[in-house]
Amino acid sequence: MKEIRKSLVIVGGGPAGLAAGIAAREAGVEDLVILEREQEAGGILRQCIHNGFGLHRHGEELTGPEYAARDIERARELGLDIRCGTTVLSVEENRRVTCVSRQEGLTVYAAGAVILAMGCRERPRGALGTPGTRCAGVYTAGAAQKFVNLEGLMPGRRVVILGSGDIGLIMARRMTLQGAQVLACVELMPYSSGLNRNIVQCLEDYGIPLYLRHTVIDIRGRERLTGVTVAEVDDQRKPIPGTEMDFDCDTLLLSVGLIPENELSVRAGVALSPATSGAVVDDTLQTSVPGIFACGNVLHVHDLVDYVSEESFHAGRAAAAFLRGEDAGGETLAVLDGEGVRGVVPQRLHPGRDVTLMFRPAGVYKNAAVTVKAGGVELARKKALVFTPGEMAVLPLKGEKTAGLTGAITVSMEVQ
Ligand SMILES: Cc1cc2nc3c(=O)[nH]c(=O)nc-3n(C[C@H](O)[C@H](O)[C@H](O)COP(=O)(O)OP(=O)(O)OC[C@H]3O[C@@H](n4cnc5c(N)ncnc54)[C@H](O)[C@@H]3O)c2cc1C
């Protein structure tokens, strides 16, 4: 088995891994490799052929492949070593990374620093416990997207979508444009977990009904799906008898949540946050294991890829600083989730350093403000007409506000 020394190993060649690699090289790390299990870099963006990417970062609406192509091009200009078709099997606490590929066989990298950028995966049917038969025709929305956009295959003709996350919304429009009839999008919660622009552009523009506070209570079909039953739910999310509606359909797409892909992180001894299912990190995006950093959807599920790239540039620069022996070190402040806030990242920060806090509101808040407080003293406040769980809240916090503080700060929602 080959063992190779590298300053930096990046696991995953999606937008997060690419941005981390670009920033690390620009910060002077010559000896780095990006390991990507697919045959091409670009991550999930390769199958997202709709536009809407890059408004913040590039000031224009790009498709997913166009957005990824810009980073791949920059990576090429910088001469980054991107090894596609290479699956990472394990990352150890001492930063030994084991991977396998057809060309190289089993290889071990002994790395000075590691950046985890493995992205996330979709919650499958098994995680829902929906009753019914185990027939064909039930897909996650991302799997259907891969069939349609990359393989040129049509999963079905009469479609119901369970869950109103962005992938489900995008697929409602995509399947319609491909000639399918999308009968309904069904959402358990009283609000959509997708971006508002996607509800308008993917459902409303095509007359596809969105049933909030509803769920699928039965899946029917022997070989292939023949129909589903949908019912309204009460405040405890239990189906209300008498509200059942039957849909004759051959396809059910699930868009019921994304889970950071953290199997490798767990084996590396990285502490995970129950709120995000991603690593617990400090403001340099360093995990609980020294020299192992995390960014992108493996750290927390983002709404916009622009934020993924921004965060990952930061991780690349931080890994470069670690390799130069300039680790932030010292005591950190805990960043706690307060009222109405779920999963603030980072969970720890070095007092006195500028940081951008990101989180998902726990519900819909109108005319509200997000605040950061330490012992009752307000450090920052940001108002908005509406905060929703579908859109990540982003709050910059100046280092001067936390200088000299000890203990913890709390991020909360306040209704005006
Ligand atoms: C359907 C869909 C629609 C979207 N629409 C929009 C939109 O309109 N606008 C927008 O801004 N954002 C959108 N996004 C979000 C955006 O695509 C993501 O935020 C972004 O792709 C996340 O980047 P990432 O690098 O963290 O993860 P990914 O893109 O998932 O990349 C992770 C990479 O890691 C690799 N990997 C994982 N495990 C291993 C391993 N063990 N070994 C080697 N490689 C590994 C994977 O193969 C993958 O290439 C959408 C996402 C989806 C799924």
The ligand as an SDF file (V2000), in Angstrom:
LIG
                    3D

 53 58  0  0  0  0  0  0  0  0999 V2000
  -31.3470   19.7050   -6.0580 C   0  0  0  0  0  0  0  0  0  0  0  0
  -30.5720   20.8450   -5.5090 C   0  0  0  0  0  0  0  0  0  0  0  0
  -30.8780   22.1310   -5.9320 C   0  0  0  0  0  0  0  0  0  0  0  0
  -30.1400   23.2010   -5.4680 C   0  0  0  0  0  0  0  0  0  0  0  0
  -30.4380   24.4480   -5.9400 N   0  0  0  0  0  0  0  0  0  0  0  0
  -29.6870   25.4990   -5.5510 C   0  0  0  0  0  0  0  0  0  0  0  0
  -29.9160   26.8160   -6.1280 C   0  0  0  0  0  0  0  0  0  0  0  0
  -30.8070   27.0240   -6.9350 O   0  0  0  0  0  0  0  0  0  0  0  0
  -29.0910   27.8220   -5.7400 N   0  0  0  0  0  0  0  0  0  0  0  0
  -28.0780   27.6130   -4.8460 C   0  0  0  0  0  0  0  0  0  0  0  0
  -27.3190   28.5380   -4.5490 O   0  0  0  0  0  0  0  0  0  0  0  0
  -27.8560   26.3860   -4.2720 N   0  0  0  0  0  0  0  0  0  0  0  0
  -28.6230   25.3260   -4.6090 C   0  0  0  0  0  0  0  0  0  0  0  0
  -28.3800   24.0880   -4.0810 N   0  0  0  0  0  0  0  0  0  0  0  0
  -27.3660   23.9360   -3.0220 C   0  0  0  0  0  0  0  0  0  0  0  0
  -25.9470   23.6750   -3.5200 C   0  0  0  0  0  0  0  0  0  0  0  0
  -25.9740   22.8100   -4.6050 O   0  0  0  0  0  0  0  0  0  0  0  0
  -25.1640   23.0840   -2.3780 C   0  0  0  0  0  0  0  0  0  0  0  0
  -25.1980   24.0240   -1.3450 O   0  0  0  0  0  0  0  0  0  0  0  0
  -23.6880   22.7650   -2.7210 C   0  0  0  0  0  0  0  0  0  0  0  0
  -23.6070   21.8970   -3.8210 O   0  0  0  0  0  0  0  0  0  0  0  0
  -22.9900   22.1210   -1.5120 C   0  0  0  0  0  0  0  0  0  0  0  0
  -21.6180   21.9570   -1.7930 O   0  0  0  0  0  0  0  0  0  0  0  0
  -20.7330   20.8540   -1.0520 P   0  0  0  0  0  0  0  0  0  0  0  0
  -19.4190   20.8690   -1.7380 O   0  0  0  0  0  0  0  0  0  0  0  0
  -20.7840   21.0600    0.3930 O   0  0  0  0  0  0  0  0  0  0  0  0
  -21.4790   19.4630   -1.3250 O   0  0  0  0  0  0  0  0  0  0  0  0
  -21.6660   18.6320   -2.6520 P   0  0  0  0  0  0  0  0  0  0  0  0
  -22.0070   19.4990   -3.8100 O   0  0  0  0  0  0  0  0  0  0  0  0
  -22.6300   17.5550   -2.3000 O   0  0  0  0  0  0  0  0  0  0  0  0
  -20.2260   17.9780   -2.8970 O   0  0  0  0  0  0  0  0  0  0  0  0
  -19.6640   17.0020   -2.0400 C   0  0  0  0  0  0  0  0  0  0  0  0
  -18.6970   16.1550   -2.8390 C   0  0  0  0  0  0  0  0  0  0  0  0
  -18.0110   15.2670   -1.9570 O   0  0  0  0  0  0  0  0  0  0  0  0
  -17.8710   14.0260   -2.5910 C   0  0  0  0  0  0  0  0  0  0  0  0
  -17.6790   12.9760   -1.5780 N   0  0  0  0  0  0  0  0  0  0  0  0
  -18.5140   12.6340   -0.5760 C   0  0  0  0  0  0  0  0  0  0  0  0
  -18.0020   11.6180    0.1510 N   0  0  0  0  0  0  0  0  0  0  0  0
  -16.8100   11.3160   -0.4120 C   0  0  0  0  0  0  0  0  0  0  0  0
  -15.8010   10.3330   -0.1050 C   0  0  0  0  0  0  0  0  0  0  0  0
  -15.9370    9.4620    0.8980 N   0  0  0  0  0  0  0  0  0  0  0  0
  -14.6990   10.3010   -0.8880 N   0  0  0  0  0  0  0  0  0  0  0  0
  -14.5440   11.1660   -1.9140 C   0  0  0  0  0  0  0  0  0  0  0  0
  -15.4610   12.1030   -2.2520 N   0  0  0  0  0  0  0  0  0  0  0  0
  -16.5750   12.1770   -1.5060 C   0  0  0  0  0  0  0  0  0  0  0  0
  -19.1760   13.8670   -3.3800 C   0  0  0  0  0  0  0  0  0  0  0  0
  -19.0430   12.9340   -4.4320 O   0  0  0  0  0  0  0  0  0  0  0  0
  -19.4250   15.2820   -3.8660 C   0  0  0  0  0  0  0  0  0  0  0  0
  -18.8650   15.5330   -5.1330 O   0  0  0  0  0  0  0  0  0  0  0  0
  -29.1050   22.9990   -4.5270 C   0  0  0  0  0  0  0  0  0  0  0  0
  -28.8190   21.6980   -4.0810 C   0  0  0  0  0  0  0  0  0  0  0  0
  -29.5450   20.6320   -4.5520 C   0  0  0  0  0  0  0  0  0  0  0  0
  -29.2250   19.2390   -4.0430 C   0  0  0  0  0  0  0  0  0  0  0  0
  1  2  1  0
  2  3  1  0
  2 52  2  0
  3  4  2  0
  4  5  1  0
  4 50  1  0
  5  6  2  0
  6  7  1  0
  6 13  1  0
  7  8  2  0
  7  9  1  0
  9 10  1  0
 10 11  2  0
 10 12  1  0
 12 13  2  0
 13 14  1  0
 14 15  1  0
 14 50  1  0
 15 16  1  0
 16 17  1  0
 16 18  1  0
 18 19  1  0
 18 20  1  0
 20 21  1  0
 20 22  1  0
 22 23  1  0
 23 24  1  0
 24 25  2  0
 24 26  1  0
 24 27  1  0
 27 28  1  0
 28 29  2  0
 28 30  1  0
 28 31  1  0
 31 32  1  0
 32 33  1  0
 33 34  1  0
 33 48  1  0
 34 35  1  0
 35 36  1  0
 35 46  1  0
 36 37  1  0
 36 45  1  0
 37 38  2  0
 38 39  1  0
 39 40  1  0
 39 45  2  0
 40 41  1  0
 40 42  2  0
 42 43  1  0
 43 44  2  0
 44 45  1  0
 46 47  1  0
 46 48  1  0
 48 49  1  0
 50 51  2  0
 51 52  1  0
 52 53  1  0
M  END
$$$$
